[in-house]
Amino acid sequence: MLNDIYNKRIIELAGNIPRLGRLPAPDASATAHSKLCGSTVKIDLTMDGPVVTDFAHDVKACALGQASSSIMASHVVGSTASELRELRETVRKMLKENGSPPQGKWADIGLLEPVRDYKARHASTMLTFDAVVDAIGQIEAKTKQTASAQG
């Protein structure tokens, strides 16, 4: 039932999203949009090498998109590019291939595990992960460009 995915903890996460807004000078910004439900997440990211140093987001999404964005915002600063790419893949597998939810600091994502039974909700749940990985790719591409221009 839909009540399984819109449980009390998901609603709490959706109602208390940290790091809302935009950064004044991000290293990259990315937007992820679900055509299916109309949810949109815009993120701003700064990094020092492979480590995220600041993050902000503008979340116009359903409760599931808000909850996943809330979890992301709670733990993204201090995370590495490779960790965040791996996280996106773990969440994708959790939803689409019955994979296990992430552990450690990302364990709250397990609250979204019941979403796997509702394919129409997968895209909104994945928005924040897709946007973060997009922004990381932008930053890495800029870094490579600068290095080759100097080299």
C-alpha positions as CSV (number, residue, x, y, z in Angstrom):
1,M,0.0,0.0,0.0
2,L,1.0,3.6,-0.5
3,N,0.9,4.0,3.3
4,D,4.1,1.9,3.4
5,I,6.0,4.5,1.5
6,Y,4.5,7.5,3.1
7,N,5.2,6.5,6.6
8,K,5.7,8.8,9.6
9,R,9.5,8.9,9.3
10,I,9.4,9.8,5.5
11,I,6.9,12.6,6.3
12,E,9.3,13.8,9.1
13,L,12.2,13.9,6.7
14,A,10.2,15.6,4.1
15,G,9.1,18.3,6.6
16,N,12.6,19.0,7.9
17,I,14.9,19.4,4.9
18,P,18.3,20.8,5.9
19,R,20.4,23.1,3.6
20,L,17.5,24.6,1.7
21,G,18.3,27.5,-0.7
22,R,21.2,28.2,-3.0
23,L,24.9,28.7,-2.6
24,P,26.3,32.2,-3.5
25,A,29.2,30.8,-5.5
26,P,28.9,27.0,-6.2
27,D,31.5,25.1,-8.1
28,A,28.6,23.5,-10.0
29,S,24.8,23.4,-10.1
30,A,22.6,20.7,-11.5
31,T,18.9,20.1,-11.9
32,A,17.1,16.8,-12.0
33,H,13.5,16.7,-13.1
34,S,10.9,13.9,-13.3
35,K,8.6,14.2,-16.3
36,L,6.3,11.6,-14.7
37,C,5.4,13.5,-11.6
38,G,6.8,17.0,-12.2
39,S,9.2,16.9,-9.3
40,T,12.4,19.0,-9.6
41,V,15.5,19.2,-7.5
42,K,18.2,21.9,-8.1
43,I,21.4,21.5,-6.2
44,D,24.5,23.6,-5.7
45,L,27.8,22.0,-4.8
46,T,31.3,23.0,-3.8
47,M,34.2,20.6,-3.5
48,D,37.8,20.6,-2.4
49,G,39.4,17.9,-4.6
50,P,37.2,14.8,-4.3
51,V,35.4,16.0,-1.1
52,V,32.2,17.9,-0.9
53,T,32.6,21.1,1.2
54,D,29.2,22.7,0.8
55,F,25.8,21.9,-0.5
56,A,22.4,23.6,-0.9
57,H,19.3,22.7,-2.8
58,D,15.9,23.9,-4.0
59,V,13.4,21.0,-3.7
60,K,10.1,21.1,-5.5
61,A,9.1,17.5,-5.1
62,C,6.7,15.0,-3.6
63,A,7.3,13.7,-0.1
64,L,9.6,10.9,-1.5
65,G,11.8,13.4,-3.4
66,Q,11.8,15.6,-0.3
67,A,12.8,12.8,2.0
68,S,15.6,11.6,-0.2
69,S,16.8,15.2,-0.6
70,S,16.7,15.6,3.2
71,I,18.9,12.5,3.7
72,M,21.3,13.7,1.1
73,A,21.6,17.1,2.7
74,S,22.2,15.6,6.1
75,H,25.2,13.6,5.0
76,V,26.7,15.0,1.7
77,V,29.2,17.5,3.2
78,G,32.4,15.5,3.8
79,S,31.5,12.8,1.4
80,T,33.7,12.0,-1.6
81,A,32.8,11.9,-5.3
82,S,33.3,8.1,-5.5
83,E,31.2,7.5,-2.4
84,L,28.4,9.6,-3.9
85,R,28.5,7.8,-7.2
86,E,28.5,4.5,-5.4
87,L,25.5,5.7,-3.3
88,R,23.5,6.6,-6.4
89,E,24.1,3.1,-7.9
90,T,23.2,1.4,-4.6
91,V,19.9,3.4,-4.4
92,R,19.2,2.6,-8.0
93,K,19.8,-1.1,-7.4
94,M,17.7,-1.0,-4.2
95,L,14.7,0.3,-6.2
96,K,15.1,-1.5,-9.5
97,E,17.0,-4.8,-8.7
98,N,15.9,-5.6,-5.1
99,G,19.4,-4.6,-3.9
100,S,20.2,-4.0,-0.3
101,P,19.9,-0.4,1.0
102,P,23.1,1.4,1.9
103,Q,24.6,1.1,5.4
104,G,26.5,3.4,7.7
105,K,25.7,7.1,7.6
106,W,23.4,6.6,4.6
107,A,21.3,3.9,6.3
108,D,18.2,6.2,6.5
109,I,17.8,5.6,2.7
110,G,16.6,2.2,3.7
111,L,13.3,3.9,4.7
112,L,12.7,4.4,1.0
113,E,13.1,0.7,0.3
114,P,9.3,0.1,0.0
115,V,9.3,2.5,-3.0
116,R,10.7,-0.3,-5.1
117,D,7.1,-1.6,-5.4
118,Y,6.0,1.7,-7.0
119,K,7.9,2.2,-10.3
120,A,6.2,5.5,-10.8
121,R,7.9,6.8,-7.7
122,H,11.4,5.7,-8.6
123,A,12.3,8.9,-10.5
124,S,11.4,11.3,-7.8
125,T,13.3,9.3,-5.2
126,M,16.4,9.3,-7.4
127,L,16.4,13.1,-8.3
128,T,18.8,14.3,-5.6
129,F,21.3,11.4,-6.3
130,D,21.2,12.1,-10.0
131,A,21.7,15.9,-9.5
132,V,24.6,15.4,-7.1
133,V,26.4,13.0,-9.5
134,D,25.8,15.4,-12.4
135,A,27.3,18.3,-10.4
136,I,30.4,16.2,-9.4
137,G,30.9,15.4,-13.1
138,Q,30.8,19.1,-14.0
139,I,33.3,20.0,-11.3
140,E,35.7,17.1,-12.4
141,A,35.4,18.2,-16.1
142,K,36.3,21.8,-15.2
143,T,39.2,20.6,-13.1
144,K,40.6,18.5,-16.0
145,Q,40.1,21.4,-18.4
146,T,42.0,23.8,-16.1
147,A,44.8,21.2,-15.6
148,S,45.2,20.6,-19.3
149,A,45.1,24.4,-20.1
150,Q,47.9,24.9,-17.5
151,G,49.9,21.8,-18.4
